[in-house]
């Protein structure tokens, strides 16, 4: 066991009051012998603590390796695996240190009290960071999106491909190759559109034609273009319809389904081909126009 602070102080005062010149060597040796048991006990405790730390460290590494392999087999998200591993490492090492402190005679209750008080102070100072941390945990657990998804943050208007889900921030890569860091707390407290959450997406194209144009010919042109497009999912329904009768044009609508990764390429290709096909057929796509009629009384 460790020497108490009072006992050590008394022994130090006792040695300070001794005049070494007046004391015989045998008396000094007898005095020093009184400290030997305590020193031996303390040395043994230190050695045992070192052994416990070495063995505990290896057990922690082994346990982390087992948990990582289990998560790999369960095919969980990479971000979840990294987060769980970090949390497990911190928790186990903290438990090991508390155990060694108890073996050395240190009152662990006092340490816990100090840590708790410090935690409250830090928590009040870092409320925003803790909110982002909680948001990161919820993202990893609830999985509203994952790395590789294309998301749109409705509150900020930021959108892009998710490259990394960190503890406090989520990193997006925009279509013009810029990085956007969005706080996790903001993401979890706003509406999010996950554009790539599903394997299939519907393309919606609206185009206006003149009132003088042949409506049936225009719809046949659009149907032919859809039939020639290889990336359109043939098993899904294709809708070609009159969406509205506008002030300047008859608005036609086109709905087709494609694989999510083909969405933009097919949409751009169909839009261009519709314009070229209408030009060949003489189907006018009119500008917004206003007819003015003047009458005389």
N, C-alpha and C positions, 0 to 999 in steps of 0.2 A: 504494500500500500504506500501512497505518497505521504510525505511528511506534511502535517498541517502547517498553515502559515504562522500560527501562534507558537507552535513548538520550535519551528526553525528560527524564529526571531529570538526566542528565549535562549536557544543554544548559541546563537551568534553573539548575543549580549554577554553570555557567560564567558565565551572565549575572548571577547574584547576586554573584559575586566581582569583577565589573567596576565600577570607579569611573567613573560616567558623566561626571563633571566632567573626568577626565583623558583621556577618549577623544574623539577627533575625530569629527565627524559622519560623515565618510566611512567610518570603521571600523564605526560602528553600522549604516550602510546595508549594508555588506558582510556583516555578521553576520546581519542580517535576511533578506538575499537567500538565505541557506542554507536558510531554512525555507520559502521560496516553493514549491519543487517538491512538498514533502510536503503543504503546505496545499492546493495545486491538485489533487493526486491524491486527497486526502481529500474535497474538495468535489465532484470529478467522481464519486467513488464514491457519495456521498450523493445526488446528482442522479439517477444511474442507479438507485439503490435506490428512490427515490421513483417513478420512471417504472415500474420493475418492479412495485412495489406497486399502482399505479393500474391497469396493464394486467392484473396477476394478479387483482385484485379483480373486474374486469369479466369475465374469463374464468371465474372461480368462479361468478359470478351466472349466466352463460350456461350453464355445465355443470349447475348446480342446476336451471335452468329446463328443460333438456332431460330431465334425470332425472325431474322431476315430471311432465312431459308423458308420458313413457314409462310411468310408473306409473299415470297416469290412464287411458291406453289399455288397460293390462293389467287394469284394474278391481280393483286390490288394495285392501285395507282402508285407510280413511283414517288410522288410527293407524299403520300400517306406513309409509305415505307420509310422514307427519310425522316419524317416527323416523329414516328413512333420510335425509331432507333435513337434519335437525339434525346427524346424524353426519357426513354429507358436508361440511357447512359447516365444522364444527370441524376435521376432518382436513385439508381443503384449505388453510384459513387457517394452520394449524400448519405445514404443509409450506412455504407461502409465506414465513412469518416465518423459518423455518430457512434457506431459500435466501438471503434478504436478509442475514441475520446472517453467512452465509458470504462474501457479496460484500464486507461491511464488514471482513472479516478476523477476525471473532470465531470462536473454535474451537467448532464445533457439537458436538463430542464431549463437551466439558465441560457444555454445556447439556443434552445427552441424559442424562448421568450424574446431574446434579442433578435433572432431571425424574423419572428412574427412582427415585432415592432418596426423593424426595418422594412418589411414587406408592405405594411400599411402606409408608411411614409412614401415609399417608392411608388406604390399604387396610386396614391393621390397626386403625385407629381407626373405620372405617366398614364393618365386616364385614356388619352387618345391612342397611345401605343398599345395599351391593354385591350382597347376596343378592336384595334386592328389584329391583335394576336387572337382574340376570340373569333373574329371573322375568319381568320386563316384556318383555325381549327374546324369551324363549321363548314367551310368550303371543302376541306379534306374529308369530312365525315359525310356531308349531305351530297357532295359531288354535283352541284348545279352545272359545272363545266370541268373539263380536265385539260391537261397539256395537249396542245394541238387543235383545240376547238377554236372557232371564230365566233367571238362574242361582241355584243353591242351593249355598252353601259348607257341606259336611257337617261340617267340623271346628269351625266357629264357629256354625253355624246361621243365619248371615246369608243373606238372599235378596233379590233385587230385579232390576230392569232395569239392564243395564250402560249407563251414560251416557257414560263416558270411561275410556279405558285410558291412564294416565299412565306415566311412566318407573318410578316407585317404587310407585305405588298405583293400584288400580282403583276407580272411583267407581260405586256402585250407588244406585239410587233405589228405595226400598221402596214397597210398595203404599199405605202411608199417607203418602207424599210426604216421607220423611226420607232424607237422604243418608248412606250408609255407605261409609267408605274402608277398603278391605282391602289389606294389603301384598301385592304380587305374589308375593313369596317364599312366603307362606302359601298362596296360591291354587295355586301350582305344586307344593306339597308335600302337598296334601290332595285328597280326592275332591270332584269338582264335578259337579253335575247341571245340565245345560243343558236347561231345560224347553222352549225354543223352537228348539232346534237342528234339528228336523225340521219339515216343512211340515204334517204331520198328527199328531194325538194321539188316543189312545183314552180314552173316558170310562168309568170303572168306578163303578157305583152298586150299593150293597148295601142291601136293605130287608127287614125281618122281618115276617112276617104270622102271624096266629094259626093254631094247629093245626086249629081248627074252620073256618077260611076255605076257600073253594073255590080250590084251587091253579090250576086251569085258567083260571078267570075272572080271577084276579090276573095271570097271564101274558098273557092276551088284552088286558087294560087297558094293560099296559106296551108291548105290540106296537103298539096303536093310537096311543099317545102318540108312539112313535118314528116311525111312518108320517106323522104330522102335523107333525113337526119338520122344517122346511125346511133347516136348516143341518147335518143329519146327512148324511154321505156315503153315498149310496144304493148306490154300487158296492162298498162295504166290507161285510163280514159283520156281522150283528147277532146277538148271543148273549143269550138270556134263559133262565136256568137256575136250578136249585136248588143253591145254594152249600153249604149245610149244614143239618143238623137240630139246632138249638140247644136249650138247656134250656127257653127260654121261647117260641121262635118258629121258624118255618121261614124260613130266610134265602134270599131270591131275589137273583140277581145279574143285572146288565144291562151289556153291553159294546156301545158304539157308537163310531164313528169320526167325527171332525170336523176342520176346519181348525184349525191351532194358535191362530190369533187368535180363534176362536169358542169355545174350550174352556170357559172359566169361565161365559160367558153361557148356553151350552146345558146345562151341568151343573146350574147353579142352576135353570134353567127346568124341566128334566125332573124334578128332585127335588121341586120344588113341585107340579108337575102330577100326579106319581104319588100324592102325599098327597091331593090334592083328588079324584082319580079313585077312589082306594080308599075315601074317605069316601062318595062317591055310590053305590058298589057295595056298601057295608056290609062291606068287608074291614077287619078290625081289625089295627092295628099295635100289638101288645101291649107293655106295660112288662116289664122283667125281673121275674119272679115265681117264687115257690117254693111248691110244694104240700106241706103237712105232713099226714100221716096218723097219727092217734092210735088205737092198738089197746089193748084191755083183755085182761089175762090171765084 
